[in-house]
Amino acid sequence: MSNQNDQASDETAKARVKDAAARAKAEAAARRAEKDRLAKAASKEIDGRGGLDPVRYNDWEIKGLTSDF
């Protein structure tokens, strides 16, 4: 009797984990889609330095020259 209860609780736990994983995957896909949508909607910089934002990534290097503020 105890063995059947253990198996049932294991199946229930596995189902809950599977549902939570599916929700997390859907949320991550939605966040990625929103990030991509915002990136496409952002205005483009004209004659900018290119690459990642130095303020965010602390990358103050341009053409091999580094500056630190």
Secondary structure as UniProt FT lines:
FT   HELIX           2..41
FT   HELIX           54..57
FT   STRAND          61..62
FT   TURN            63..64
FT   STRAND          65..66
//
